[in-house]
């Protein structure tokens, strides 16, 4: 099984979904490490409760961003991490980190990219009056919400539902699709052709 690290900044519901699926045996990876750039991230408590090593790495303690990223890399190398999974991680990773882990960093976005990029995707889609939105899992590159798309799932927008209701439904979809995408990537059931990620079925 592949070793993964999860980067978090907030409440950690996607992290919890991964922990639950690992416990059930439906996500077969070694979740070796959880790292956060926020000391107050509730996700750290979720990880520690599950017995997963979890650390706050304060970016302010480093003079340069490159120094911060080199420190992260050293932590990941110590645990022989194969893939990094971003789960509500709100810090933009720089070229040092991206070069080291090219096509090995996954992110989830609550919209159908390339539509509604940015930090307020659910709100933006709702206010725009979109009839459908959804969830995208993608590799991370040097641009925000831009890397090759691994998986997407459509979520319809009800004519009379509130944004809060839509948000709950999108998060529920996130919790399923992210683990599925992580498993496919960790099983090496993919190839990248330009911007296209080609997924292969599992051989039984």
C-alpha positions as CSV (number, residue, x, y, z in Angstrom):
1,X,0.0,0.0,0.0
2,X,1.1,3.5,-0.7
3,X,2.0,6.0,2.0
4,X,0.0,9.3,2.0
5,X,0.2,12.5,3.9
6,X,-2.8,14.8,4.3
7,X,-2.4,18.6,4.5
8,X,-5.1,20.5,6.3
9,X,-6.0,23.9,7.5
10,X,-9.5,23.6,9.0
11,X,-12.2,21.4,10.3
12,X,-11.2,18.3,8.4
13,X,-14.4,16.6,7.3
14,X,-12.7,15.1,4.2
15,X,-9.9,13.9,6.4
16,X,-12.4,12.2,8.7
17,X,-14.1,10.5,5.7
18,X,-10.7,9.1,4.7
19,X,-10.0,7.9,8.3
20,X,-13.4,6.2,8.4
21,X,-12.9,4.4,5.1
22,X,-9.4,3.3,6.0
23,X,-10.9,1.8,9.2
24,X,-13.6,0.0,7.2
25,X,-11.0,-1.3,4.7
26,X,-12.6,0.5,1.7
27,X,-9.7,2.9,1.3
28,X,-6.5,0.8,1.3
29,X,-3.6,3.3,2.0
30,X,-1.2,4.0,4.8
31,X,-2.2,7.4,6.2
32,X,1.2,8.2,7.7
33,X,1.0,11.8,8.5
34,X,-1.2,14.9,8.9
35,X,0.3,18.3,8.6
36,X,-1.3,21.7,9.1
37,X,-0.3,25.3,8.7
38,X,-2.9,26.3,11.4
39,X,-2.4,25.4,15.0
40,X,-6.2,25.7,15.6
41,X,-7.1,23.3,12.8
42,X,-9.7,20.8,14.3
43,X,-8.4,18.3,11.7
44,X,-5.3,17.9,13.9
45,X,-7.5,16.6,16.7
46,X,-9.3,14.2,14.4
47,X,-5.9,12.8,13.3
48,X,-4.6,12.4,16.8
49,X,-7.8,10.7,18.0
50,X,-7.3,8.2,15.2
51,X,-3.7,7.6,16.3
52,X,-2.2,9.3,13.2
53,X,0.9,11.5,13.8
54,X,-0.3,15.1,13.3
55,X,1.8,18.3,13.4
56,X,1.4,22.0,13.1
57,X,4.2,23.5,11.1
58,X,4.2,27.2,11.5
59,X,5.1,29.0,8.3
60,X,6.0,32.2,10.3
61,X,9.0,30.5,11.8
62,X,10.7,30.3,8.4
63,X,12.4,33.3,6.8
64,X,11.6,32.2,3.3
65,X,8.8,30.1,1.7
66,X,11.4,27.8,0.2
67,X,12.8,27.0,3.7
68,X,9.3,26.2,4.9
69,X,8.7,23.9,1.9
70,X,12.1,22.2,2.3
71,X,11.1,21.4,5.9
72,X,7.9,19.9,4.8
73,X,9.7,17.8,2.3
74,X,12.1,16.5,4.9
75,X,9.1,15.4,7.1
76,X,7.6,13.7,4.1
77,X,10.8,12.0,3.2
78,X,11.2,10.7,6.7
79,X,7.9,8.9,6.4
80,X,8.5,7.8,2.7
81,X,5.4,9.5,1.5
82,X,4.3,8.6,-2.0
83,X,1.3,11.0,-2.4
84,X,0.2,14.2,-0.7
85,X,-3.6,14.8,-0.4
86,X,-4.8,18.4,0.2
87,X,-8.0,18.5,2.3
88,X,-8.9,22.1,3.0
89,X,-5.3,23.2,2.9
90,X,-5.4,26.9,2.2
91,X,-1.8,27.6,1.6
92,X,-0.5,27.9,-2.0
93,X,2.4,25.5,-2.6
94,X,5.5,26.9,-4.3
95,X,7.7,25.6,-7.1
96,X,10.2,23.8,-4.8
97,X,7.4,21.6,-3.4
98,X,5.6,21.2,-6.7
99,X,8.7,20.1,-8.6
100,X,9.5,17.5,-5.9
101,X,6.1,16.0,-6.0
102,X,5.0,16.6,-9.6
103,X,1.8,14.6,-10.3
104,X,1.8,13.3,-6.7
105,X,-0.3,16.0,-5.1
106,X,-4.1,15.7,-5.1
107,X,-6.7,18.4,-4.3
108,X,-10.5,18.5,-4.2
109,X,-12.5,21.4,-5.4
110,X,-16.3,21.9,-4.8
111,X,-17.2,22.8,-8.4
112,X,-16.8,21.4,-11.9
113,X,-13.5,22.9,-13.0
114,X,-12.6,24.9,-14.9
115,X,-15.8,26.7,-13.8
116,X,-16.0,28.5,-10.4
117,X,-12.3,28.4,-9.4
118,X,-11.2,29.9,-6.1
119,X,-12.1,29.7,-2.4
120,X,-15.9,30.4,-2.7
121,X,-16.9,28.0,-5.4
122,X,-20.2,26.8,-3.9
123,X,-21.3,30.3,-3.2
124,X,-20.2,31.5,-6.6
125,X,-22.1,28.7,-8.5
126,X,-25.2,29.2,-6.4
127,X,-25.3,33.0,-6.9
128,X,-24.6,32.6,-10.6
129,X,-27.7,30.5,-10.9
130,X,-26.0,27.4,-12.2
131,X,-28.3,24.5,-12.7
132,X,-25.5,22.0,-12.1
133,X,-22.2,22.2,-10.2
134,X,-20.3,19.4,-8.6
135,X,-16.9,18.2,-7.3
136,X,-13.5,17.9,-9.0
137,X,-10.5,15.9,-7.9
138,X,-7.3,17.0,-9.7
139,X,-3.6,17.0,-9.5
140,X,-2.0,20.2,-8.3
141,X,0.2,22.3,-10.5
142,X,1.6,25.9,-10.4
143,X,-1.7,27.5,-11.1
144,X,-4.7,27.6,-8.7
145,X,-7.4,25.0,-9.4
146,X,-5.8,24.2,-12.7
147,X,-4.0,20.7,-12.7
148,X,-5.1,17.7,-14.7
149,X,-8.6,16.4,-13.6
150,X,-8.7,12.9,-12.1
151,X,-12.4,12.6,-11.4
152,X,-15.6,14.7,-11.4
153,X,-19.1,14.2,-10.2
154,X,-22.1,16.4,-11.1
155,X,-24.4,17.8,-8.4
156,X,-27.7,19.4,-9.6
157,X,-28.8,22.6,-8.0
158,X,-32.4,22.5,-6.9
159,X,-34.6,25.5,-7.8
160,X,-35.7,26.0,-4.2
161,X,-32.9,24.8,-2.1
162,X,-30.7,27.0,0.0
163,X,-27.0,27.4,-0.4
164,X,-26.5,25.6,2.9
165,X,-28.5,22.6,1.6
166,X,-26.4,22.6,-1.6
167,X,-23.2,22.8,0.4
168,X,-24.2,19.8,2.5
169,X,-24.9,17.7,-0.6
170,X,-21.6,18.7,-2.2
171,X,-19.6,17.8,0.9
172,X,-21.3,14.4,0.9
173,X,-20.2,13.8,-2.6
174,X,-16.7,15.0,-1.8
175,X,-16.4,12.4,0.9
176,X,-17.0,9.6,-1.5
177,X,-15.3,10.7,-4.7
178,X,-12.0,11.8,-2.9
179,X,-11.4,8.4,-1.4
180,X,-12.2,6.8,-4.8
181,X,-9.8,9.0,-6.6
182,X,-7.0,8.5,-4.0
183,X,-7.4,4.7,-4.3
184,X,-7.1,4.8,-8.1
185,X,-4.0,7.0,-8.0
186,X,-2.4,5.0,-5.2
187,X,-3.1,1.7,-7.1
188,X,-1.3,3.3,-10.1
189,X,-4.5,2.9,-12.2
190,X,-3.9,6.1,-14.2
191,X,-1.8,7.7,-16.9
192,X,-1.5,11.4,-17.8
193,X,-1.6,12.4,-21.5
194,X,-1.3,16.2,-21.7
195,X,-4.1,17.5,-19.5
196,X,-6.0,14.3,-19.7
197,X,-5.9,11.7,-16.8
198,X,-6.8,8.3,-18.1
199,X,-8.1,5.9,-15.5
200,X,-8.0,2.2,-15.7
201,X,-10.3,-0.3,-14.2
202,X,-9.0,-2.5,-11.4
203,X,-7.9,-6.0,-12.6
204,X,-9.8,-8.6,-10.6
